[in-house]
Amino acid sequence: MTQATEVLFPTSAEEAIAQFGDGGDVTVLGGGTIVMPELTYGRLAPSKVVSLARAGLDTLEADGTSVTIGAALPIARLAELADDVTALAQCALNVADYEIRRQGTVGGNVCAGAGHDAPRGDLQGPLLALEAQARSVGSAGEATEPLEEFLAHRDGRLLLDLTFEKPAASAFAAIDYPHTHEYTVLAVTGVRTAGGETRLAATGVAGYGTRLRAAEAAGDPQQAGAAAVGDVRLGDDALASTWYREQTLPVLVRRVLAELEEAA
Ligand SMILES: Cc1cc2nc3c(=O)[nH]c(=O)nc-3n(C[C@H](O)[C@H](O)[C@H](O)COP(=O)(O)OP(=O)(O)OC[C@H]3O[C@@H](n4cnc5c(N)ncnc54)[C@H](O)[C@@H]3O)c2cc1C
């Protein structure tokens, strides 16, 4: 006999936090583009689902220097950041098609984890390069930490929002094929901070998105491209092989660095 699932619609962040509790046997529903098929086909059978649709977490605040994105903001709304954070807006525009971007949320994308057949979580790339701080709650209480650390232990946590400083420049380059239902094969984001630091991150790699620290430390774009391959763990999936990703990652790194150079 299948167990009944309680579906909750909190109407504030406080209510969502209370209903999420310690995160045990709770599934968070952002836009549901991943969760709904999982529930429908019985691959997921939690006793409680907490939907963020009415929890007031669909906020986008951009002041003079910083940006805060609520976890339930529809991905399509990141287009509003096209002038300030070009790479994040471009990456968002590259996610799936308009229906998915309008339904899917930033939190759902960031927390998606690796897909079975294709990479997911494209927004992790720009947000890692921007060194976004993730605010979340769970059994250990509320925490604000670098996104990289949040991703390493995100199970049992409810992501509330992401905050980062606006960059001086940013660039995004991706490989996707028209016949893959718009999934991204591999992508690289580059950020130049106001202080002149260059940060790089990739998605389409095995597991979560990854900072390209050896590439960042390399002396020139050619060396950075070669170093990037050592920064990541690559994998085979329905879209591409490890070999293909190894060949194309350096090209994307060089492209992004050239764009950042032009923007300087
Ligand atoms: C045709 C198609 C094409 C797609 N193309 C792409 C693509 O190009 N790039 C890409 O990255 N993805 C793609 N996806 C995957 C997916 O649709 C997106 O990643 C989407 O952004 C997921 O967001 P969501 O809000 O719908 O997630 P949901 O389905 O609501 O949730 C996804 C996961 O995140 C968890 N979650 C949601 N919100 C939170 C939160 N606030 N805190 C903690 N956990 C949370 C859920 O419990 C679940 O585990 C595609 C999907 C489809 C169907």
The ligand as an SDF file (V2000), in Angstrom:
LIG
                    3D

 53 58  0  0  0  0  0  0  0  0999 V2000
   12.8870   19.4980  -20.7270 C   0  0  0  0  0  0  0  0  0  0  0  0
   13.7840   19.8710  -19.5920 C   0  0  0  0  0  0  0  0  0  0  0  0
   14.9530   20.5730  -19.8380 C   0  0  0  0  0  0  0  0  0  0  0  0
   15.8070   20.9360  -18.7980 C   0  0  0  0  0  0  0  0  0  0  0  0
   16.9360   21.6170  -19.1060 N   0  0  0  0  0  0  0  0  0  0  0  0
   17.7560   22.0110  -18.1000 C   0  0  0  0  0  0  0  0  0  0  0  0
   18.9230   22.7730  -18.3900 C   0  0  0  0  0  0  0  0  0  0  0  0
   19.2230   23.1280  -19.5290 O   0  0  0  0  0  0  0  0  0  0  0  0
   19.7110   23.1300  -17.3740 N   0  0  0  0  0  0  0  0  0  0  0  0
   19.4280   22.7810  -16.0670 C   0  0  0  0  0  0  0  0  0  0  0  0
   20.1860   23.1680  -15.1750 O   0  0  0  0  0  0  0  0  0  0  0  0
   18.3310   22.0570  -15.7680 N   0  0  0  0  0  0  0  0  0  0  0  0
   17.4870   21.6640  -16.7330 C   0  0  0  0  0  0  0  0  0  0  0  0
   16.3780   20.9300  -16.4390 N   0  0  0  0  0  0  0  0  0  0  0  0
   16.1750   20.4480  -15.0630 C   0  0  0  0  0  0  0  0  0  0  0  0
   15.2330   21.3330  -14.1980 C   0  0  0  0  0  0  0  0  0  0  0  0
   14.0490   21.6030  -14.8650 O   0  0  0  0  0  0  0  0  0  0  0  0
   15.8690   22.6310  -13.7670 C   0  0  0  0  0  0  0  0  0  0  0  0
   17.1260   22.3680  -13.1580 O   0  0  0  0  0  0  0  0  0  0  0  0
   15.0120   23.4550  -12.8210 C   0  0  0  0  0  0  0  0  0  0  0  0
   15.6640   24.6640  -12.5820 O   0  0  0  0  0  0  0  0  0  0  0  0
   14.7100   22.7910  -11.4940 C   0  0  0  0  0  0  0  0  0  0  0  0
   14.0390   23.7420  -10.6930 O   0  0  0  0  0  0  0  0  0  0  0  0
   12.6510   23.4260   -9.9740 P   0  0  0  0  0  0  0  0  0  0  0  0
   12.3140   24.6090   -9.1450 O   0  0  0  0  0  0  0  0  0  0  0  0
   11.6220   22.9950  -10.9450 O   0  0  0  0  0  0  0  0  0  0  0  0
   13.1080   22.1950   -9.0540 O   0  0  0  0  0  0  0  0  0  0  0  0
   12.2190   21.1770   -8.2330 P   0  0  0  0  0  0  0  0  0  0  0  0
   11.7750   20.0740   -9.1110 O   0  0  0  0  0  0  0  0  0  0  0  0
   11.1760   21.8900   -7.4500 O   0  0  0  0  0  0  0  0  0  0  0  0
   13.3440   20.6730   -7.2000 O   0  0  0  0  0  0  0  0  0  0  0  0
   14.5470   20.0660   -7.6270 C   0  0  0  0  0  0  0  0  0  0  0  0
   15.3150   19.5590   -6.3940 C   0  0  0  0  0  0  0  0  0  0  0  0
   15.7170   20.6460   -5.5660 O   0  0  0  0  0  0  0  0  0  0  0  0
   15.0880   20.5440   -4.2640 C   0  0  0  0  0  0  0  0  0  0  0  0
   14.7430   21.9270   -3.8790 N   0  0  0  0  0  0  0  0  0  0  0  0
   13.9520   22.8010   -4.5550 C   0  0  0  0  0  0  0  0  0  0  0  0
   13.9760   23.9900   -3.9450 N   0  0  0  0  0  0  0  0  0  0  0  0
   14.7490   23.8600   -2.8370 C   0  0  0  0  0  0  0  0  0  0  0  0
   15.1400   24.7410   -1.7900 C   0  0  0  0  0  0  0  0  0  0  0  0
   14.7570   26.0240   -1.7480 N   0  0  0  0  0  0  0  0  0  0  0  0
   15.9410   24.2600   -0.8000 N   0  0  0  0  0  0  0  0  0  0  0  0
   16.3690   22.9590   -0.8160 C   0  0  0  0  0  0  0  0  0  0  0  0
   16.0430   22.0790   -1.7880 N   0  0  0  0  0  0  0  0  0  0  0  0
   15.2430   22.5400   -2.7910 C   0  0  0  0  0  0  0  0  0  0  0  0
   13.9130   19.6180   -4.4590 C   0  0  0  0  0  0  0  0  0  0  0  0
   13.5210   18.9770   -3.2570 O   0  0  0  0  0  0  0  0  0  0  0  0
   14.4770   18.6510   -5.4990 C   0  0  0  0  0  0  0  0  0  0  0  0
   15.3550   17.7410   -4.8740 O   0  0  0  0  0  0  0  0  0  0  0  0
   15.4850   20.5780  -17.4540 C   0  0  0  0  0  0  0  0  0  0  0  0
   14.3100   19.8790  -17.1980 C   0  0  0  0  0  0  0  0  0  0  0  0
   13.4660   19.5320  -18.2340 C   0  0  0  0  0  0  0  0  0  0  0  0
   12.1980   18.7950  -17.9070 C   0  0  0  0  0  0  0  0  0  0  0  0
  1  2  1  0
  2  3  1  0
  2 52  2  0
  3  4  2  0
  4  5  1  0
  4 50  1  0
  5  6  2  0
  6  7  1  0
  6 13  1  0
  7  8  2  0
  7  9  1  0
  9 10  1  0
 10 11  2  0
 10 12  1  0
 12 13  2  0
 13 14  1  0
 14 15  1  0
 14 50  1  0
 15 16  1  0
 16 17  1  0
 16 18  1  0
 18 19  1  0
 18 20  1  0
 20 21  1  0
 20 22  1  0
 22 23  1  0
 23 24  1  0
 24 25  2  0
 24 26  1  0
 24 27  1  0
 27 28  1  0
 28 29  2  0
 28 30  1  0
 28 31  1  0
 31 32  1  0
 32 33  1  0
 33 34  1  0
 33 48  1  0
 34 35  1  0
 35 36  1  0
 35 46  1  0
 36 37  1  0
 36 45  1  0
 37 38  2  0
 38 39  1  0
 39 40  1  0
 39 45  2  0
 40 41  1  0
 40 42  2  0
 42 43  1  0
 43 44  2  0
 44 45  1  0
 46 47  1  0
 46 48  1  0
 48 49  1  0
 50 51  2  0
 51 52  1  0
 52 53  1  0
M  END
$$$$
